[in-house]
Amino acid sequence: MTLTIVFLACRFDRPTAMFRAALDMLAKGKPDVIVLTEVAATRHRVALRAWATVNGYAVHQGPPGPTGECAVLVRWTHAMGFKPTEVRALTRLNVGDRGRVWTLEVRIGGLLLVVGHLPRRRYLRAARQAGKALKRRPSSPGEIVAVLMDFNRNQKSALGYRWLHRHMPGLTSAWRKPYPKRGTHSGRLIDGLWTNAEIVKPSRLLGLHAASDHEAFTTTIRVRACTSSDG
């Protein structure tokens, strides 16, 4: 089956109405999966669930607090492909809440989707530890994985690309050259999807929305359907 995935790194300080408007924009093409970061606030959690109920999406998110940093919204048409959601901390370095790295892992059919938000440069030590944890993440033979994050690493720079490539062994970026000039944040291409699935449609920008200082993007990949052996 093919999955169209949309990603947006939100702004946690924007009004709820603006946040809902951003969700409406992301859902225009009826994507199968919507991934969001910086949505741990209670008002965002409530707004997400209300919006998802009306628009036919299931919400997967960690419990209240820092572990709720990321959310994955999946259309009900794929509900039978779910496995239990698992929330894991890649690192618990004590460098402040924004320096901790939390990931949300959701199985959709035969795909393991790992989403997260890596620290900024001023939390370089935490980012290095997170990168090492990503590289060590256990996997089973033949597993299809997609890592979708605000990496805070500019893929357009040689240094940023090398960092991402080093910590995504066996995975390929869904961005294709020439990279979009405006990037996903202030000219930098810091949000992205790395996967070993077939990339049906490479990543492309969807446009800016006032609810975020990042630009949303969409990617379509192909994964195997869920079978009884998947659990």
N, CA, C and O of each residue as an XYZ file, in Angstrom:
924
protein
N       0.845     -1.193      0.000
C       0.000      0.000      0.000
C       0.880      1.242      0.000
O       2.035      1.193      0.424
N       0.335      2.347     -0.473
C       1.066      3.611     -0.434
C       0.529      4.467      0.700
O      -0.658      4.426      1.024
N       1.416      5.234      1.292
C       1.040      6.161      2.360
C       1.549      7.544      2.001
O       2.729      7.724      1.698
N       0.659      8.516      2.037
C       1.058      9.908      1.868
C       1.160     10.527      3.261
O       0.198     10.540      4.028
N       2.339     11.032      3.562
C       2.638     11.557      4.899
C       2.925     13.045      4.812
O       3.672     13.491      3.941
N       2.331     13.809      5.715
C       2.545     15.255      5.800
C       3.189     15.567      7.141
O       2.800     15.001      8.163
N       4.166     16.458      7.147
C       4.883     16.811      8.376
C       4.891     18.319      8.569
O       5.095     19.082      7.624
N       4.661     18.741      9.828
C       4.790     20.150     10.176
C       5.333     20.284     11.591
O       4.783     19.719     12.536
N       6.417     21.036     11.725
C       6.934     21.390     13.043
C       6.194     22.660     13.475
O       6.400     23.728     12.899
N       5.348     22.542     14.472
C       4.465     23.649     14.857
C       5.173     24.679     15.732
O       6.332     24.506     16.109
N       4.465     25.735     16.039
C       4.914     26.712     17.017
C       4.027     26.565     18.238
O       2.818     26.783     18.160
N       4.621     26.196     19.367
C       3.838     25.911     20.563
C       3.174     27.149     21.155
O       2.288     27.024     22.000
N       3.589     28.354     20.722
C       3.071     29.581     21.319
C       1.961     30.230     20.494
O       1.551     31.351     20.795
N       1.467     29.544     19.458
C       0.430     30.124     18.612
C      -0.968     29.850     19.182
O      -1.170     28.842     19.859
N      -1.947     30.750     18.909
C      -3.318     30.551     19.391
C      -3.922     29.255     18.858
O      -3.540     28.781     17.787
N      -4.859     28.687     19.602
C      -5.469     27.415     19.228
C      -6.193     27.504     17.890
O      -6.139     26.567     17.094
N      -6.870     28.624     17.637
C      -7.589     28.774     16.372
C      -6.634     28.708     15.187
O      -6.966     28.146     14.144
N      -5.462     29.277     15.352
C      -4.459     29.256     14.291
C      -3.932     27.832     14.086
O      -3.654     27.413     12.963
N      -3.804     27.110     15.184
C      -3.359     25.722     15.137
C      -4.371     24.870     14.372
O      -3.982     24.048     13.542
N      -5.653     25.055     14.640
C      -6.685     24.307     13.921
C      -6.689     24.647     12.434
O      -6.904     23.775     11.593
N      -6.451     25.909     12.119
C      -6.396     26.317     10.713
C      -5.232     25.634      9.999
O      -5.344     25.266      8.830
N      -4.122     25.468     10.701
C      -2.974     24.772     10.116
C      -3.325     23.311      9.834
O      -2.935     22.769      8.800
N      -4.053     22.677     10.740
C      -4.478     21.291     10.522
C      -5.377     21.188      9.295
O      -5.256     20.248      8.510
N      -6.272     22.151      9.131
C      -7.144     22.161      7.946
C      -6.314     22.239      6.669
O      -6.611     21.566      5.682
N      -5.268     23.071      6.698
C      -4.403     23.201      5.528
C      -3.691     21.886      5.229
O      -3.606     21.474      4.072
N      -3.180     21.228      6.262
C      -2.446     19.978      6.077
C      -3.338     18.869      5.540
O      -2.869     17.977      4.832
N      -4.632     18.922      5.877
C      -5.551     17.843      5.508
C      -6.182     18.028      4.137
O      -6.953     17.171      3.706
N      -5.884     19.109      3.444
C      -6.540     19.394      2.160
C      -6.376     18.273      1.149
O      -7.316     17.954      0.421
N      -5.218     17.683      1.096
C      -4.985     16.603      0.142
C      -5.369     15.232      0.668
O      -5.068     14.219      0.036
N      -6.034     15.188      1.821
C      -6.438     13.946      2.482
C      -5.270     12.979      2.658
O      -5.344     11.837      2.204
N      -4.197     13.420      3.309
C      -3.057     12.525      3.528
C      -3.435     11.380      4.465
O      -4.366     11.491      5.263
N      -2.701     10.290      4.351
C      -2.954      9.147      5.228
C      -2.432      9.398      6.638
O      -3.016      8.942      7.620
N      -1.321     10.132      6.723
C      -0.666     10.366      8.008
C      -0.261     11.838      8.103
O       0.277     12.413      7.157
N      -0.534     12.435      9.273
C      -0.075     13.793      9.569
C       0.808     13.715     10.805
O       0.396     13.181     11.835
N       2.019     14.244     10.705
C       2.960     14.216     11.827
C       3.226     15.645     12.285
O       3.478     16.533     11.470
N       3.166     15.856     13.602
C       3.341     17.184     14.185
C       4.360     17.125     15.314
O       4.485     16.104     15.991
N       5.085     18.216     15.517
C       5.952     18.339     16.692
C       5.538     19.574     17.479
O       4.784     20.416     16.991
N       6.045     19.667     18.708
C       5.767     20.786     19.616
C       4.275     20.909     19.920
O       3.713     22.003     19.880
N       3.647     19.788     20.220
C       2.217     19.789     20.524
C       1.940     19.179     21.901
O       0.896     18.562     22.112
N       2.879     19.354     22.834
C       2.713     18.786     24.168
C       1.738     19.581     25.036
O       1.191     19.044     25.999
N       1.517     20.846     24.705
C       0.636     21.691     25.517
C      -0.767     21.106     25.583
O      -1.260     20.539     24.608
N      -1.409     21.250     26.747
C      -2.751     20.701     26.940
C      -3.724     21.219     25.896
O      -4.537     20.456     25.373
N      -3.652     22.510     25.586
C      -4.598     23.072     24.610
C      -4.403     22.461     23.228
O      -5.366     22.312     22.476
N      -3.166     22.105     22.888
C      -2.928     21.453     21.614
C      -3.454     20.021     21.635
O      -4.023     19.558     20.646
N      -3.273     19.327     22.733
C      -3.763     17.954     22.855
C      -5.282     17.912     22.684
O      -5.814     17.065     21.966
N      -5.961     18.829     23.347
C      -7.422     18.884     23.272
C      -7.876     19.230     21.854
O      -8.777     18.595     21.307
N      -7.233     20.254     21.263
C      -7.599     20.679     19.908
C      -7.355     19.566     18.894
O      -8.157     19.368     17.982
N      -6.246     18.837     19.053
C      -5.926     17.742     18.133
C      -7.023     16.683     18.126
O      -7.467     16.243     17.066
N      -7.451     16.282     19.310
C      -8.441     15.214     19.403
C      -9.805     15.648     18.885
O     -10.512     14.868     18.247
N     -10.169     16.888     19.161
C     -11.441     17.396     18.654
C     -11.419     17.464     17.129
O     -12.377     17.060     16.469
N     -10.333     17.973     16.582
C     -10.198     18.087     15.134
C     -10.173     16.710     14.482
O     -10.821     16.495     13.458
N      -9.429     15.780     15.069
C      -9.286     14.443     14.498
C     -10.622     13.698     14.469
O     -10.912     12.979     13.513
N     -11.423     13.868     15.504
C     -12.735     13.215     15.560
C     -13.613     13.657     14.401
O     -14.298     12.839     13.787
N     -13.595     14.937     14.105
C     -14.419     15.494     13.024
C     -13.883     15.092     11.647
O     -14.654     14.886     10.711
N     -12.567     14.983     11.533
C     -11.942     14.773     10.227
C     -11.522     13.335      9.941
O     -10.919     13.065      8.902
N     -11.833     12.411     10.848
C     -11.597     11.002     10.571
C     -10.179     10.512     10.760
O      -9.722      9.643     10.017
N      -9.469     11.054     11.746
C      -8.111     10.618     12.048
C      -8.029     10.051     13.466
O      -8.733     10.494     14.374
N      -7.151      9.061     13.628
C      -6.829      8.546     14.963
C      -5.566      9.256     15.430
O      -4.632      9.443     14.651
N      -5.535      9.655     16.712
C      -4.396     10.387     17.256
C      -3.524      9.454     18.081
O      -4.010      8.767     18.979
N      -2.239      9.436     17.771
C      -1.254      8.701     18.572
C      -0.292      9.725     19.149
O       0.366     10.462     18.414
N      -0.219      9.763     20.467
C       0.609     10.764     21.143
C       0.999     10.233     22.510
O       0.255      9.467     23.122
N       2.161     10.641     22.985
C       2.592     10.230     24.303
C       1.731     10.852     25.383
O       0.900     11.710     25.084
N       1.906     10.442     26.637
C       1.141     11.003     27.748
C       1.481     12.469     27.959
O       2.481     12.958     27.435
N       0.648     13.179     28.730
C       0.899     14.601     28.982
C       2.315     14.834     29.513
O       2.872     14.003     30.230
N       2.876     15.970     29.147
C       4.239     16.286     29.549
C       5.172     16.194     28.355
O       4.713     16.120     27.216
N       6.480     16.198     28.601
C       7.464     16.203     27.512
C       7.313     15.049     26.526
O       7.628     15.207     25.346
N       6.833     13.881     26.990
C       6.698     12.740     26.081
C       5.599     12.946     25.051
O       5.490     12.177     24.095
N       4.780     13.982     25.239
C       3.731     14.291     24.275
C       4.178     15.285     23.223
O       3.350     15.869     22.524
N       5.478     15.480     23.106
C       6.056     16.451     22.165
C       5.581     16.234     20.734
O       5.332     17.199     20.012
N       5.454     14.972     20.318
C       5.097     14.653     18.937
C       3.752     13.937     18.880
O       3.343     13.272     19.832
N       3.076     14.089     17.746
C       1.802     13.399     17.529
C       1.746     12.870     16.111
O       2.239     13.498     15.174
N       1.134     11.696     15.970
C       0.924     11.087     14.661
C      -0.578     10.890     14.481
O      -1.216     10.200     15.276
N      -1.138     11.490     13.442
C      -2.554     11.357     13.121
C      -2.680     10.452     11.906
O      -2.071     10.713     10.869
N      -3.470      9.385     12.031
C      -3.605      8.401     10.963
C      -5.072      8.276     10.573
O      -5.943      8.144     11.434
N      -5.337      8.319      9.284
C      -6.711      8.202      8.808
C      -7.291      6.858      9.217
O      -6.586      5.849      9.255
N      -8.589      6.856      9.525
C      -9.252      5.640      9.996
C      -9.186      4.509      8.989
O      -9.314      3.347      9.377
N      -8.992      4.800      7.718
C      -8.937      3.748      6.708
C      -7.793      2.782      6.954
O      -7.806      1.660      6.448
N      -6.790      3.215      7.737
C      -5.647      2.348      8.026
C      -5.702      1.803      9.462
O      -4.714      1.270      9.967
N      -6.844      1.940     10.102
C      -6.935      1.578     11.516
C      -6.595      0.107     11.770
O      -6.031     -0.222     12.813
N      -6.927     -0.771     10.836
C      -6.672     -2.187     11.049
C      -5.186     -2.519     10.998
O      -4.783     -3.617     11.381
N      -4.376     -1.587     10.531
C      -2.944     -1.830     10.455
C      -2.188     -1.411     11.684
O      -0.965     -1.546     11.720
N      -2.882     -0.894     12.718
C      -2.191     -0.378     13.895
C      -1.595     -1.485     14.748
O      -2.167     -2.565     14.896
N      -0.447     -1.190     15.294
C       0.069     -1.956     16.414
C       0.102     -0.997     17.593
O       0.010      0.214     17.396
N       0.231     -1.506     18.812
C       0.260     -0.595     19.960
C       1.338      0.469     19.818
O       2.465      0.184     19.413
N       0.979      1.678     20.153
C       1.920      2.790     20.095
C       2.926      2.663     21.225
O       2.578      2.302     22.349
N       4.164      2.961     20.915
C       5.227      2.894     21.904
C       5.901      4.252     21.978
O       6.248      4.825     20.946
N       6.090      4.771     23.174
C       6.775      6.041     23.354
C       8.094      5.761     24.055
O       8.120      5.153     25.125
N       9.178      6.202     23.456
C      10.495      5.944     24.040
C      11.312      7.230     24.083
O      11.190      8.080     23.202
N      12.120      7.363     25.083
C      13.072      8.472     25.137
C      14.389      7.973     24.552
O      14.943      6.979     25.021
N      14.885      8.660     23.535
C      16.183      8.279     22.979
C      17.307      8.699     23.919
O      18.327      8.018     24.025
N      17.113      9.817     24.593
C      18.099     10.267     25.564
C      17.410     11.063     26.652
O      16.425     11.752     26.388
N      17.909     10.979     27.861
C      17.333     11.719     28.985
C      18.365     12.670     29.588
O      18.356     12.928     30.791
N      19.244     13.180     28.751
C      20.268     14.088     29.249
C      19.623     15.300     29.905
O      18.671     15.871     29.374
N      20.139     15.680     31.040
C      19.540     16.773     31.803
C      20.040     18.120     31.282
O      20.870     18.771     31.918
N      19.533     18.528     30.131
C      19.937     19.806     29.545
C      18.716     20.688     29.315
O      18.719     21.547     28.433
N      17.679     20.473     30.109
C      16.457     21.260     29.956
C      15.467     20.531     29.077
O      15.847     19.671     28.283
N      14.185     20.875     29.217
C      13.141     20.173     28.484
C      13.364     20.187     26.981
O      13.114     19.183     26.314
N      13.836     21.321     26.427
C      14.023     21.406     24.992
C      15.261     20.632     24.541
O      15.484     20.441     23.345
N      16.064     20.189     25.515
C      17.249     19.434     25.171
C      17.034     17.943     25.237
O      17.889     17.180     24.789
N      15.909     17.504     25.788
C      15.614     16.085     25.813
C      15.043     15.666     24.463
O      14.380     16.445     23.779
N      15.311     14.443     24.106
C      14.858     13.955     22.812
C      13.826     12.860     23.038
O      14.134     11.799     23.580
N      12.605     13.133     22.618
C      11.541     12.158     22.767
C      11.089     11.715     21.383
O      10.953     12.535     20.474
N      10.858     10.423     21.227
C      10.342      9.938     19.950
C       9.025      9.205     20.185
O       8.764      8.687     21.271
N       8.221      9.176     19.159
C       6.979      8.420     19.164
C       7.089      7.388     18.056
O       7.371      7.739     16.911
N       6.871      6.130     18.376
C       6.968      5.060     17.391
C       5.582      4.464     17.166
O       4.939      3.994     18.105
N       5.130      4.488     15.926
C       3.800      3.986     15.576
C       3.931      3.012     14.412
O       4.595      3.309     13.419
N       3.298      1.854     14.535
C       3.283      0.905     13.424
C       1.994      1.085     12.632
O       0.892      1.066     13.182
N       2.167      1.261     11.318
C       1.035      1.402     10.413
C       1.215      0.350      9.338
O       2.054      0.498      8.449
N       0.431     -0.707      9.417
C       0.636     -1.814      8.490
C       2.019     -2.391      8.705
O       2.373     -2.761      9.824
N       2.812     -2.472      7.628
C       4.159     -3.019      7.738
C       5.219     -1.976      7.987
O       6.407     -2.263      7.843
N       4.823     -0.763      8.360
C       5.771      0.338      8.529
C       5.957      0.702      9.995
O       4.987      0.826     10.744
N       7.214      0.873     10.396
C       7.513      1.453     11.700
C       7.853      2.916     11.464
O       8.875      3.228     10.852
N       7.007      3.806     11.943
C       7.204      5.245     11.781
C       7.776      5.804     13.078
O       7.156      5.697     14.136
N       8.960      6.398     12.989
C       9.625      6.986     14.147
C       9.667      8.498     13.945
O      10.292      8.987     13.004
N       9.008      9.225     14.823
C       8.963     10.682     14.674
C       9.579     11.333     15.905
O       9.575     10.752     16.990
N      10.107     12.539     15.731
C      10.741     13.191     16.868
C      11.167     14.614     16.552
O      10.893     15.152     15.480
N      11.844     15.199     17.522
C      12.313     16.581     17.423
C      13.676     16.637     18.103
O      13.764     16.566     19.329
N      14.729     16.763     17.319
C      16.074     16.799     17.881
C      16.413     18.194     18.391
O      15.867     19.182     17.901
N      17.308     18.282     19.368
C      17.681     19.581     19.950
C      18.382     20.489     18.963
O      18.900     20.044     17.939
N      18.387     21.768     19.291
C      19.115     22.747     18.500
C      20.607     22.625     18.797
O      21.025     21.845     19.652
N      21.393     23.409     18.076
C      22.849     23.313     18.210
C      23.333     23.573     19.631
O      24.326     22.986     20.059
N      22.653     24.438     20.363
C      23.154     24.738     21.695
C      23.036     23.540     22.630
O      23.573     23.552     23.738
N      22.325     22.499     22.173
C      22.258     21.251     22.919
C      23.022     20.174     22.151
O      22.558     19.044     21.998
N      24.207     20.558     21.673
C      24.966     19.691     20.782
C      25.243     18.325     21.411
O      25.165     17.297     20.739
N      25.567     18.325     22.708
C      25.868     17.044     23.366
C      24.653     16.114     23.321
O      24.788     14.919     23.056
N      23.475     16.667     23.580
C      22.257     15.857     23.536
C      21.986     15.371     22.120
O      21.556     14.234     21.926
N      22.235     16.230     21.120
C      22.003     15.841     19.736
C      22.923     14.697     19.337
O      22.504     13.778     18.634
N      24.172     14.749     19.780
C      25.111     13.662     19.468
C      24.644     12.350     20.092
O      24.691     11.293     19.462
N      24.193     12.439     21.342
C      23.705     11.239     22.016
C      22.469     10.693     21.309
O      22.306      9.481     21.172
N      21.593     11.607     20.859
C      20.390     11.189     20.147
C      20.754     10.501     18.842
O      20.161      9.486     18.477
N      21.730     11.059     18.145
C      22.179     10.454     16.899
C      22.711      9.053     17.107
O      22.433      8.148     16.320
N      23.480      8.877     18.172
C      24.009      7.545     18.489
C      22.882      6.577     18.805
O      22.925      5.414     18.405
N      21.860      7.063     19.534
C      20.731      6.204     19.884
C      19.941      5.810     18.641
O      19.495      4.669     18.519
N      19.772      6.754     17.723
C      19.092      6.433     16.468
C      19.837      5.337     15.717
O      19.234      4.419     15.160
N      21.158      5.454     15.714
C      21.981      4.493     14.988
C      21.909      3.107     15.627
O      22.010      2.092     14.937
N      21.734      3.073     16.943
C      21.695      1.795     17.660
C      20.306      1.178     17.680
O      20.144      0.046     18.137
N      19.289      1.908     17.189
C      17.918      1.430     17.313
C      17.787      0.021     16.745
O      18.115     -0.205     15.581
N      17.309     -0.937     17.555
C      17.222     -2.314     17.078
C      16.203     -2.442     15.957
O      15.184     -1.752     15.946
N      16.488     -3.325     15.023
C      15.560     -3.567     13.927
C      15.587     -5.045     13.575
O      16.543     -5.756     13.886
N      14.535     -5.490     12.930
C      14.461     -6.882     12.518
C      14.694     -6.960     11.016
O      14.449     -5.985     10.306
N      15.163     -8.103     10.519
C      15.432     -8.243      9.082
C      14.182     -7.953      8.260
O      13.097     -8.446      8.569
N      14.341     -7.154      7.215
C      13.216     -6.845      6.350
C      12.277     -5.777      6.879
O      11.270     -5.471      6.241
N      12.589     -5.205      8.030
C      11.702     -4.190      8.606
C      11.708     -2.917      7.762
O      12.761     -2.459      7.319
N      10.526     -2.357      7.548
C      10.405     -1.101      6.816
C      10.282      0.029      7.831
O       9.400      0.021      8.690
N      11.184      1.001      7.714
C      11.271      2.077      8.704
C      11.214      3.427      7.995
O      11.759      3.592      6.903
N      10.556      4.374      8.620
C      10.602      5.763      8.167
C      10.857      6.633      9.390
O      10.086      6.608     10.349
N      11.940      7.399      9.353
C      12.282      8.317     10.439
C      11.942      9.727      9.955
O      12.500     10.208      8.969
N      11.027     10.373     10.660
C      10.484     11.658     10.232
C      10.623     12.645     11.378
O       9.972     12.495     12.412
N      11.478     13.667     11.198
C      11.792     14.538     12.323
C      12.115     15.972     11.910
O      12.433     16.266     10.757
N      12.017     16.843     12.904
C      12.695     18.133     12.854
C      14.100     17.818     13.359
O      14.343     17.789     14.566
N      15.024     17.583     12.420
C      16.368     17.148     12.784
C      17.237     18.296     13.295
O      18.244     18.068     13.965
N      16.843     19.534     12.973
C      17.687     20.688     13.282
C      19.093     20.513     12.702
O      20.078     20.983     13.271
N      19.161     19.836     11.573
C      20.386     19.668     10.811
C      20.075     20.022      9.368
O      19.144     19.472      8.780
N      20.838     20.927      8.797
C      20.557     21.414      7.453
C      21.076     20.445      6.405
O      22.283     20.338      6.191
N      20.159     19.741      5.753
C      20.564     18.752      4.759
C      21.202     19.401      3.546
O      21.928     18.733      2.809
N      20.955     20.680      3.316
C      21.546     21.355      2.155
C      23.035     21.613      2.328
O      23.740     21.859      1.349
N      23.516     21.561      3.560
C      24.954     21.745      3.787
C      25.640     20.384      3.799
O      25.050     19.382      4.205
N      26.890     20.361      3.351
C      27.635     19.100      3.316
C      27.773     18.506      4.709
O      27.660     17.293      4.883
N      28.019     19.366      5.713
C      28.180     18.900      7.089
C      26.880     18.298      7.619
O      26.885     17.235      8.239
N      25.754     19.000      7.364
C      24.465     18.503      7.825
C      24.092     17.190      7.171
O      23.595     16.281      7.834
N      24.330     17.085      5.871
C      23.993     15.847      5.171
C      24.824     14.686      5.690
O      24.302     13.588      5.879
N      26.114     14.916      5.923
C      26.986     13.846      6.431
C      26.506     13.363      7.793
O      26.519     12.164      8.070
N      26.077     14.306      8.651
C      25.586     13.927      9.983
C      24.355     13.046      9.852
O      24.263     11.997     10.489
N      23.403     13.479      9.020
C      22.174     12.717      8.845
C      22.450     11.354      8.232
O      21.900     10.349      8.682
N      23.295     11.310      7.211
C      23.602     10.050      6.539
C      24.294      9.081      7.495
O      24.043      7.877      7.447
N      25.154      9.598      8.353
C      25.882      8.754      9.301
C      24.943      8.124     10.333
O      25.145      6.985     10.756
N      23.915      8.878     10.731
C      23.027      8.391     11.781
C      21.746      7.745     11.251
O      20.888      7.353     12.042
N      21.603      7.629      9.948
C      20.454      6.955      9.332
C      20.940      5.787      8.485
O      20.634      5.733      7.294
N      21.689      4.851      9.062
C      22.263      3.763      8.261
C      21.176      2.929      7.594
O      20.196      2.530      8.223
N      21.376      2.678      6.310
C      20.420      1.862      5.570
C      19.188      2.615      5.103
O      18.316      2.039      4.453
N      19.107      3.907      5.432
C      17.940      4.700      5.053
C      18.339      5.763      4.028
O      19.499      6.170      3.957
N      17.369      6.202      3.242
C      17.592      7.191      2.204
C      16.702      8.403      2.441
O      15.552      8.264      2.856
N      17.229      9.578      2.179
C      16.432     10.794      2.325
C      15.378     10.868      1.228
O      15.628     10.493      0.082
N      14.192     11.358      1.598
C      13.115     11.522      0.613
C      13.206     12.853     -0.127
O      12.450     13.091     -1.069
N      14.131     13.728      0.296
C      14.365     14.959     -0.449
C      15.243     14.648     -1.648
O      16.148     13.819     -1.562
N      14.978     15.312     -2.766
C      15.766     15.129     -3.972
C      16.344     16.471     -4.417
O      15.735     17.522     -4.219
N      17.514     16.415     -5.012
C      18.131     17.626     -5.553
C      17.479     17.972     -6.897
O      17.076     17.065     -7.625
N      17.368     19.240     -7.239
C      17.813     20.391     -6.429
C      16.878     20.621     -5.241
O      15.655     20.607     -5.381
N      17.481     20.831     -4.075
C      16.690     21.075     -2.878
C      15.940     22.403     -2.999
O      16.409     23.318     -3.676
N      14.771     22.515     -2.345
C      14.022     23.787     -2.400
C      14.830     24.925     -1.783
O      15.361     24.787     -0.681
N      14.919     26.030     -2.483
C      15.748     27.147     -2.029
C      15.329     27.676     -0.664
O      16.177     28.021      0.160
N      14.022     27.740     -0.425
C      13.568     28.328      0.836
C      13.632     27.351      2.012
O      13.431     27.748      3.160
N      13.913     26.066      1.725
C      14.054     25.088      2.800
C      12.777     24.937      3.605
O      11.698     25.327      3.161
N      12.912     24.366      4.792
C      11.751     24.221      5.666
C      11.779     25.214      6.826
O      10.790     25.369      7.542
N      12.932     25.892      7.008
C      13.034     26.888      8.075
C      14.145     27.874      7.742
O      15.328     27.538      7.789
N      13.746     29.095      7.406
C      14.710     30.179      7.148
C      15.785     29.787      6.135
O      16.962     30.099      6.322
N      15.389     29.118      5.088
C      16.324     28.729      4.048
C      17.039     27.413      4.295
O      17.690     26.878      3.397
N      16.923     26.883      5.517
C      17.578     25.608      5.849
C      16.603     24.447      5.682
O      15.410     24.584      5.956
N      17.112     23.319      5.236
C      16.289     22.122      5.063
C      16.520     21.218      6.272
O      17.298     20.266      6.211
N      15.829     21.533      7.377
C      16.104     20.836      8.636
C      15.047     19.803      9.017
O      15.225     19.069      9.989
N      13.959     19.737      8.271
C      12.920     18.733      8.499
C      12.976     17.730      7.354
O      13.171     18.113      6.200
N      12.807     16.454      7.665
C      12.901     15.493      6.579
C      12.460     14.095      6.961
O      12.170     13.806      8.122
N      12.418     13.235      5.956
C      12.033     11.841      6.116
C      13.139     10.974      5.521
O      13.553     11.171      4.379
N      13.610     10.010      6.313
C      14.605      9.029      5.858
C      13.975      7.655      5.980
O      13.381      7.331      7.009
N      14.100      6.837      4.930
C      13.389      5.563      4.930
C      14.094      4.525      4.062
O      14.929      4.857      3.220
N      13.738      3.263      4.286
C      14.170      2.192      3.387
C      12.996      1.693      2.551
O      13.113      0.699      1.835
N      11.857      2.393      2.647
C      10.695      2.067      1.821
C      10.882      2.651      0.419
O      11.737      3.511      0.208
N      10.095      2.186     -0.520
C      10.107      2.772     -1.863
C       9.521      4.181     -1.789
O       8.431      4.375     -1.250
N      10.232      5.146     -2.321
C       9.751      6.525     -2.323
C       8.992      6.751     -3.629
O       9.594      6.876     -4.695
N       7.680      6.801     -3.534
C       6.821      6.956     -4.711
C       6.828      8.404     -5.191
O       6.950      8.674     -6.386
N       6.697      9.319     -4.253
C       6.759     10.751     -4.560
C       7.712     11.400     -3.567
O       7.426     11.423     -2.370
N       8.840     11.929     -4.039
C       9.796     12.573     -3.125
C       9.156     13.730     -2.372
O       8.093     14.224     -2.746
N       9.816     14.146     -1.317
C       9.299     15.237     -0.492
C       9.173     16.519     -1.303
O      10.003     16.816     -2.162
N       8.118     17.269     -1.012
C       7.933     18.590     -1.615
C       7.256     19.497     -0.588
O       6.507     19.034      0.272
N       7.527     20.772     -0.693
C       6.970     21.739      0.239
C       5.494     21.967     -0.032
O       5.040     21.929     -1.176
N       4.743     22.208      1.058
C       3.313     22.477      0.943
C       2.974     23.947      1.121
O       1.877     24.380      0.769
N       3.899     24.709      1.660
C       3.632     26.124      1.875
C       3.695     26.500      3.343
O       3.644     25.643      4.225
N       3.805     27.786      3.586
C       3.891     28.306      4.947
C       2.514     28.529      5.535
O       1.545     28.766      4.814
N       2.439     28.451      6.865
C       1.222     28.793      7.586
C       1.625     29.561      8.828
O       2.657     29.278      9.437
N       0.812     30.531      9.201
C       1.160     31.403     10.322
C       1.285     30.655     11.647
O       1.834     31.197     12.607
N       0.787     29.425     11.715
C       0.864     28.656     12.955
C       2.255     28.100     13.208
O       2.519     27.535     14.269
N       3.145     28.259     12.238
C       4.483     27.680     12.380
C       5.525     28.561     11.710
O       5.232     29.292     10.765
N       6.755     28.473     12.224
C       7.876     29.124     11.553
C       8.583     28.140     10.617
O       9.584     28.483      9.988
N       8.057     26.924     10.533
C       8.554     25.924      9.597
C       7.568     25.791      8.442
O       6.412     26.201      8.545
N       8.041     25.217      7.348
C       7.153     24.958      6.216
C       6.833     23.472      6.168
O       7.718     22.629      6.313
N       5.548     23.158      5.962
C       5.108     21.772      5.887
C       5.605     21.124      4.590
O       5.842     21.799      3.588
N       5.754     19.802      4.641
C       6.092     19.075      3.411
C       5.351     17.750      3.376
O       4.851     17.277      4.397
N       5.288     17.161      2.201
C       4.590     15.894      2.023
C       5.456     14.917      1.244
O       6.254     15.318      0.397
N       5.292     13.629      1.538
C       6.028     12.547      0.878
C       5.091     11.354      0.745
O       4.256     11.120      1.618
N       5.223     10.600     -0.338
C       4.457      9.364     -0.499
C       5.423      8.198     -0.606
O       6.352      8.223     -1.414
N       5.201      7.164      0.221
C       6.041      5.966      0.200
C       5.160      4.737      0.029
O       3.947      4.793      0.228
N       5.791      3.623     -0.343
C       5.071      2.370     -0.490
C       5.555      1.373      0.552
O       6.758      1.160      0.706
N       4.629      0.772      1.256
C       4.962     -0.241      2.274
C       4.091     -1.456      2.060
O       3.060     -1.392      1.391
N       4.516     -2.560      2.636
C       3.704     -3.773      2.506
C       2.483     -3.673      3.387
O       2.486     -2.948      4.382
N       1.440     -4.395      3.030
C       0.222     -4.380      3.825
C       0.422     -5.178      5.094
O       1.304     -6.034      5.166
N      -0.398     -4.898      6.097
C      -0.323     -5.620      7.368
C      -0.856     -7.037      7.168
O      -1.879     -7.230      6.512
N      -0.157     -8.035      7.737
C      -0.601     -9.419      7.664
C      -0.764     -9.957      9.074
O      -0.412     -9.287     10.045
N      -1.294    -11.159      9.186
C      -1.513    -11.753     10.501
C      -0.218    -11.960     11.248
O      -0.217    -11.964     12.479
N       0.889    -12.133     10.542
C       2.194    -12.330     11.193
C       2.724    -11.057     11.811
O       3.664    -11.099     12.605
N       2.118     -9.887     11.452
C       2.559     -8.631     12.002
C       2.077     -8.451     13.434
O       2.525     -7.531     14.119
N       1.189     -9.293     13.895
C       0.703     -9.198     15.277
C      -0.542     -8.352     15.383
O      -1.076     -8.174     16.477
